[in-house]
Amino acid sequence: MRIGVFTDSYLPYTSGVVRSIQTFTETLEDMGHEVFIFAPSYRNSPEEKDVFRFASIPSPTNRDFTLALPFSLRLRPAIKKMQLDIIHVHSPFLLGRLGARHSRRIGVPLVFTFHTLYDQYVHYVPFARSFTRELAQRISKDFCNQCDMVLVPTRVIGAYLREIGVRTAVRCVPTGVKIEQFSCGDSRWLRQKYGIPPGHCALLFVGRLGQEKNLTFLLDCFSHLIKLYPDIWLVLVGGGPEEEHLKKAARGMGVAERTVFTGTLSPSEVVNCYAGSDLFVFSSVTETQGIVITEAKAAGLPIVAVSAFGVSEMVEDGGDGFLTLPGRDHFTEKIALLLGNEGLRREMGLRAAANAEKLSSTNCARRLLQCYDELLARKQDGQKAFASEKPVL
């Protein structure tokens, strides 16, 4: 199968969307399929086979992110040469809309993965004052209804789309993880690199340091926990626009000396951070899935996460971790329970590793291929989109 992927963000930019595209692409290619990426260019974009880059400009609200200029004289002949079977878009905006136009032009099915609750991210939009949550929902709904199929990483997001008026077929296809990569990290690396003493517990967060990740709340919880457990550290892996603000907040709360800001790390170093930690903590309330939760589970870490949107389906509450209410008391109570019970931490970690197998990259890629095959079979039979069909989630 020959698949065209249109995305408003890609390597070297790092995000859950980019990681999802990268994982599916590598797995599909390993299975013998061809994937062609259409993405923005960046200042240090790597040269990659089968990646078509568009001229881009820096985003006014996030200088690491670029906005593609969605036109190129090279595009039509390139698409013609690729002979695509399906177009899969990952945004309802610039390159997502361009991909949609070309799917109609060449007559192939259009798939859209709904990665992001856009109404929760209006603070990143350059024209945010006029971009309301209601407008974000309407854009999402209208774009979904132009597609032949919409993929969601969790069932709760499928239900959300139905609530805002999406009628297109919805299928649940989570992003998988290469389990084997996260089960063999160097457990000494993190502690040696950042001076965490033996016997001290490391609480780990991995993700973009953005406003939507609710990290000021996480720091506040840590500042209360450290009074009860003085031998704990908080490790924040990743970079982002809130990094300086969070460092200042950590100083103000008196926990800067026990809070590690690693910045952006290489994939192997991130794996080592998982391997060297004792507990994964996740405070975001805007996730459609939370890929890092599966990564942490694959590394054998128990999870404590705020129960919101997609995260609620990523943790087996009481099994491989705990889901909590969004308040500080509930969140810190569950972390304290695991800090004070090493046996429970170990037991939940083993269960987390076992549960992560269900979301292996191969299993999830097979689910994606089933969706592609379903659309191509309908196209062959001359059937049109799945308007008004109830979701099979």
C-alpha positions as CSV (number, residue, x, y, z in Angstrom):
1,M,0.0,0.0,0.0
2,R,1.2,3.6,-0.8
3,I,0.2,6.1,1.9
4,G,0.5,9.9,1.8
5,V,0.7,11.5,5.2
6,F,0.1,15.3,5.5
7,T,1.1,16.9,8.8
8,D,1.6,20.4,10.2
9,S,4.5,19.2,12.4
10,Y,7.2,16.7,11.8
11,L,10.9,16.0,12.7
12,P,13.0,17.6,14.0
13,Y,10.1,19.1,16.0
14,T,9.1,16.9,18.9
15,S,5.5,16.3,20.0
16,G,3.1,13.4,20.5
17,V,1.8,13.9,17.0
18,V,5.2,13.7,15.5
19,R,6.0,10.6,17.6
20,S,2.8,9.0,16.5
21,I,3.5,9.6,12.8
22,Q,7.1,8.4,13.2
23,T,6.2,5.2,15.0
24,F,3.4,4.3,12.5
25,T,5.6,5.1,9.5
26,E,8.5,2.9,10.7
27,T,6.2,0.0,11.6
28,L,4.3,0.2,8.3
29,E,7.5,0.3,6.4
30,D,8.8,-2.7,8.3
31,M,5.6,-4.5,7.2
32,G,6.3,-3.7,3.5
33,H,4.2,-0.6,2.9
34,E,5.4,2.7,1.5
35,V,4.8,6.0,3.4
36,F,5.4,9.4,1.9
37,I,5.4,12.4,4.4
38,F,4.3,15.9,3.5
39,A,5.5,18.3,6.2
40,P,6.8,21.8,7.0
41,S,10.5,22.6,6.7
42,Y,12.6,23.6,9.7
43,R,15.9,25.4,10.0
44,N,17.6,22.1,10.7
45,S,15.4,19.7,8.8
46,P,17.1,16.4,8.1
47,E,17.3,15.1,4.5
48,E,15.0,12.1,4.4
49,K,13.9,9.8,1.7
50,D,10.2,10.1,0.9
51,V,9.7,13.3,2.9
52,F,8.3,16.3,0.9
53,R,9.1,19.6,2.7
54,F,7.1,22.9,2.2
55,A,8.6,26.3,2.7
56,S,7.6,27.5,6.2
57,I,7.7,30.5,8.5
58,P,8.2,30.5,12.3
59,S,5.0,30.5,14.4
60,P,4.6,33.8,16.3
61,T,3.5,32.0,19.5
62,N,6.1,29.2,19.5
63,R,9.4,29.8,17.7
64,D,10.3,26.1,17.6
65,F,7.1,25.4,15.5
66,T,6.9,26.4,11.9
67,L,3.8,27.1,9.7
68,A,4.0,25.6,6.3
69,L,3.0,27.6,3.2
70,P,0.6,25.1,1.7
71,F,1.5,25.3,-2.0
72,S,4.4,24.1,-4.2
73,L,4.8,23.8,-7.9
74,R,6.5,20.5,-7.3
75,L,3.5,19.0,-5.4
76,R,1.2,17.8,-8.2
77,P,3.9,16.0,-10.2
78,A,5.3,14.4,-7.0
79,I,1.9,13.1,-6.0
80,K,1.2,11.8,-9.5
81,K,4.5,9.9,-9.4
82,M,3.8,8.4,-6.0
83,Q,0.5,6.8,-7.1
84,L,-1.0,7.0,-3.6
85,D,-3.7,4.6,-2.5
86,I,-4.8,6.6,0.5
87,I,-4.2,10.0,2.0
88,H,-3.9,10.3,5.8
89,V,-3.9,13.8,7.3
90,H,-3.0,14.7,10.9
91,S,-4.4,18.3,11.2
92,P,-7.5,20.1,10.1
93,F,-5.4,23.2,9.2
94,L,-2.8,24.1,6.7
95,L,-1.3,20.8,5.3
96,G,-4.3,18.8,6.5
97,R,-6.6,20.9,4.2
98,L,-4.1,20.6,1.4
99,G,-4.1,16.8,1.8
100,A,-7.9,16.8,1.7
101,R,-8.0,18.7,-1.5
102,H,-5.5,16.3,-3.2
103,S,-7.4,13.3,-2.0
104,R,-10.5,14.6,-3.8
105,R,-8.4,15.5,-6.8
106,I,-6.9,12.1,-7.3
107,G,-9.9,10.2,-6.0
108,V,-8.4,8.3,-3.0
109,P,-9.9,7.9,0.5
110,L,-9.2,10.5,3.1
111,V,-8.4,9.5,6.7
112,F,-7.9,12.0,9.5
113,T,-6.4,11.3,12.9
114,F,-7.9,13.5,15.6
115,H,-4.8,13.9,17.8
116,T,-5.5,17.2,19.6
117,L,-8.4,18.8,21.5
118,Y,-7.9,22.0,19.7
119,D,-10.4,23.9,21.9
120,Q,-7.9,23.4,24.8
121,Y,-4.9,24.9,22.8
122,V,-6.2,28.3,21.7
123,H,-3.4,30.0,23.6
124,Y,-1.0,28.9,20.9
125,V,-2.9,30.3,17.9
126,P,-1.4,33.6,16.6
127,F,-4.8,35.2,16.4
128,A,-6.0,33.8,19.7
129,R,-8.1,36.8,20.7
130,S,-10.6,35.9,18.0
131,F,-10.1,32.2,18.0
132,T,-12.5,30.9,20.5
133,R,-13.1,27.4,21.8
134,E,-16.4,27.3,20.0
135,L,-14.7,28.1,16.7
136,A,-12.1,25.4,17.3
137,Q,-14.9,22.9,17.8
138,R,-16.7,24.0,14.7
139,I,-13.5,23.7,12.6
140,S,-12.9,20.3,14.0
141,K,-16.4,19.1,13.3
142,D,-16.6,20.5,9.8
143,F,-13.2,19.0,8.8
144,C,-14.1,15.6,10.2
145,N,-17.3,15.5,8.3
146,Q,-15.4,16.1,5.0
147,C,-13.3,12.9,5.6
148,D,-14.1,9.3,4.8
149,M,-12.9,8.1,8.2
150,V,-11.7,9.7,11.4
151,L,-9.3,7.9,13.7
152,V,-9.2,8.6,17.5
153,P,-6.6,7.3,20.0
154,T,-9.2,6.6,22.7
155,R,-12.9,5.9,22.8
156,V,-13.6,8.9,25.0
157,I,-12.4,11.2,22.2
158,G,-14.7,9.4,19.8
159,A,-17.6,10.2,22.1
160,Y,-16.4,13.8,22.3
161,L,-16.5,14.1,18.5
162,R,-20.0,12.7,18.3
163,E,-21.1,15.3,20.9
164,I,-19.8,18.2,18.8
165,G,-21.6,16.9,15.7
166,V,-19.2,14.6,13.8
167,R,-21.2,12.2,11.6
168,T,-18.3,10.5,9.7
169,A,-17.2,7.0,10.7
170,V,-15.0,7.0,13.7
171,R,-12.5,4.2,14.5
172,C,-10.3,3.9,17.6
173,V,-6.6,3.3,16.7
174,P,-4.2,4.2,19.5
175,T,-0.6,5.1,18.8
176,G,1.6,2.1,19.7
177,V,5.0,1.9,21.3
178,K,8.0,-0.1,20.4
179,I,7.9,-2.0,23.6
180,E,11.3,-3.6,23.4
181,Q,13.0,-0.1,23.2
182,F,11.6,0.9,26.6
183,S,12.4,-2.3,28.5
184,C,16.2,-2.2,28.2
185,G,17.3,1.3,29.3
186,D,20.4,2.1,31.5
187,S,19.0,2.5,35.0
188,R,22.2,4.2,36.2
189,W,22.3,7.0,33.5
190,L,19.7,9.3,35.0
191,R,21.1,9.3,38.5
192,Q,24.7,9.6,37.4
193,K,23.9,12.4,35.0
194,Y,21.9,14.6,37.4
195,G,23.4,13.6,40.8
196,I,20.4,11.8,42.3
197,P,21.7,9.8,45.3
198,P,21.2,6.1,45.7
199,G,18.0,5.3,47.6
200,H,16.2,8.5,46.6
201,C,13.0,8.2,44.6
202,A,12.7,9.8,41.2
203,L,9.3,11.0,40.1
204,L,9.3,11.3,36.3
205,F,7.3,13.4,33.8
206,V,8.1,13.2,30.0
207,G,6.5,15.7,27.6
208,R,6.4,19.2,26.2
209,L,6.7,21.9,28.8
210,G,3.6,23.7,27.7
211,Q,0.7,25.4,29.5
212,E,-1.6,22.6,28.6
213,K,0.4,20.0,30.6
214,N,-0.6,21.5,33.9
215,L,3.0,21.4,35.3
216,T,2.6,24.3,37.8
217,F,0.1,22.0,39.5
218,L,2.6,19.2,39.4
219,L,5.3,21.4,41.0
220,D,2.8,22.5,43.7
221,C,2.0,18.8,44.5
222,F,5.8,18.0,44.6
223,S,6.4,20.9,47.0
224,H,3.9,19.3,49.4
225,L,5.1,15.8,49.0
226,I,8.7,16.6,49.7
227,K,7.8,17.7,53.2
228,L,6.6,14.2,53.9
229,Y,9.2,12.4,51.8
230,P,12.5,14.5,51.8
231,D,14.4,12.0,49.7
232,I,12.4,12.5,46.5
233,W,13.2,14.2,43.2
234,L,11.1,15.4,40.3
235,V,12.5,15.0,36.8
236,L,10.9,16.9,34.0
237,V,12.1,15.6,30.6
238,G,11.4,17.8,27.6
239,G,11.5,21.4,26.5
240,G,8.9,23.9,25.6
241,P,7.7,27.5,26.0
242,E,6.9,27.2,29.8
243,E,10.4,26.0,30.8
244,E,11.7,29.3,32.2
245,H,8.3,30.0,34.0
246,L,8.4,26.5,35.6
247,K,12.0,27.0,36.7
248,K,11.0,30.3,38.3
249,A,8.0,28.6,40.0
250,A,10.2,25.8,41.3
251,R,12.5,28.4,42.9
252,G,9.5,30.2,44.4
253,M,8.2,26.9,45.9
254,G,11.6,26.1,47.3
255,V,12.0,22.9,45.3
256,A,14.5,24.0,42.6
257,E,17.3,21.9,44.0
258,R,15.3,18.8,43.8
259,T,13.7,19.5,40.4
260,V,15.6,18.4,37.3
261,F,14.9,20.1,34.0
262,T,16.6,17.9,31.4
263,G,15.6,19.9,28.3
264,T,15.2,18.0,25.1
265,L,17.0,14.6,25.1
266,S,17.8,12.0,22.5
267,P,15.4,9.0,22.3
268,S,17.9,6.7,23.9
269,E,18.4,9.2,26.8
270,V,14.7,9.4,27.3
271,V,14.6,5.6,27.6
272,N,17.3,5.8,30.2
273,C,15.2,8.3,32.2
274,Y,12.3,5.9,32.3
275,A,14.7,3.1,33.4
276,G,16.2,5.2,36.2
277,S,12.9,6.5,37.7
278,D,10.6,5.0,40.3
279,L,7.2,6.5,39.4
280,F,5.6,8.2,36.4
281,V,3.5,11.3,37.3
282,F,1.2,12.9,34.7
283,S,-0.9,16.0,35.4
284,S,-2.1,17.0,31.9
285,V,-5.9,17.3,31.5
286,T,-6.0,17.8,27.7
287,E,-4.6,14.5,26.3
288,T,-6.4,12.5,23.6
289,Q,-4.1,9.6,24.6
290,G,-0.8,10.3,26.3
291,I,1.7,8.2,24.5
292,V,4.3,8.7,27.2
293,I,2.1,6.8,29.6
294,T,2.4,3.7,27.5
295,E,6.1,4.3,27.2
296,A,6.4,4.5,31.0
297,K,4.4,1.3,31.4
298,A,6.6,-0.4,28.9
299,A,9.6,0.6,31.1
300,G,7.8,-1.0,34.1
301,L,6.8,2.2,35.9
302,P,3.6,2.5,37.8
303,I,1.5,5.6,36.9
304,V,-0.2,8.3,38.8
305,A,-2.3,10.5,36.5
306,V,-5.1,13.0,36.6
307,S,-8.2,11.2,35.1
308,A,-9.2,13.4,32.1
309,F,-10.1,12.6,28.5
310,G,-7.8,10.0,26.9
311,V,-5.6,9.4,29.9
312,S,-8.6,7.8,31.6
313,E,-8.2,4.8,29.2
314,M,-4.5,4.5,29.4
315,V,-4.2,3.6,33.1
316,E,-5.8,0.6,34.8
317,D,-6.9,2.3,38.0
318,G,-5.7,0.3,41.0
319,G,-3.9,-2.1,38.6
320,D,-0.9,-0.5,36.9
321,G,-1.3,2.8,38.6
322,F,-3.9,5.3,39.9
323,L,-6.3,7.8,38.2
324,T,-7.1,10.8,40.4
325,L,-9.4,13.7,40.6
326,P,-7.7,17.0,39.5
327,G,-7.2,18.4,43.0
328,R,-3.9,18.5,44.8
329,D,-5.0,16.3,47.8
330,H,-6.2,13.4,45.6
331,F,-3.1,13.5,43.4
332,T,-0.6,13.7,46.2
333,E,-2.4,11.0,48.2
334,K,-1.9,8.4,45.5
335,I,1.7,9.4,44.9
336,A,2.4,9.2,48.7
337,L,0.7,5.7,48.8
338,L,3.3,4.4,46.2
339,L,6.2,6.3,47.8
340,G,5.5,4.6,51.1
341,N,5.0,1.1,49.7
342,E,7.9,-0.3,47.6
343,G,6.2,-3.6,47.2
344,L,3.1,-2.0,45.7
345,R,5.3,0.0,43.4
346,R,7.0,-3.1,42.2
347,E,3.7,-5.0,41.8
348,M,2.1,-2.2,39.8
349,G,5.2,-1.8,37.7
350,L,5.2,-5.4,36.6
351,R,1.5,-5.2,35.7
352,A,2.2,-2.0,33.8
353,A,4.8,-3.7,31.7
354,A,2.4,-6.6,30.9
355,N,-0.4,-4.2,30.0
356,A,1.8,-2.2,27.7
357,E,2.1,-5.2,25.4
358,K,-1.5,-4.6,24.2
359,L,-0.3,-1.3,22.7
360,S,2.7,-2.5,20.8
361,S,3.5,-0.6,17.6
362,T,2.8,-3.8,15.5
363,N,-0.6,-4.4,17.0
364,C,-1.7,-0.8,16.5
365,A,-0.3,-0.7,12.9
366,R,-2.4,-3.8,12.2
367,R,-5.5,-1.9,13.4
368,L,-4.6,1.0,11.2
369,L,-4.3,-1.2,8.2
370,Q,-7.7,-2.7,8.8
371,C,-9.1,0.8,8.6
372,Y,-7.3,1.5,5.4
373,D,-8.5,-1.8,3.9
374,E,-12.1,-1.1,4.9
375,L,-12.0,2.2,3.0
376,L,-10.3,0.8,0.0
377,A,-12.9,-2.0,-0.2
378,R,-15.7,0.5,-0.1
379,K,-14.0,2.5,-2.8
380,Q,-13.7,-0.6,-4.9
381,D,-17.4,-1.3,-4.4
382,G,-18.2,2.2,-5.5
383,Q,-19.6,3.2,-2.1
384,K,-19.1,6.7,-0.7
385,A,-18.3,8.1,2.7
386,F,-19.9,6.7,5.9
387,A,-22.2,9.6,6.6
388,S,-24.3,9.3,9.7
389,E,-22.8,5.9,10.6
390,K,-22.6,5.2,14.3
391,P,-19.0,4.8,15.5
392,V,-17.4,1.4,16.0
393,L,-14.9,2.4,18.8
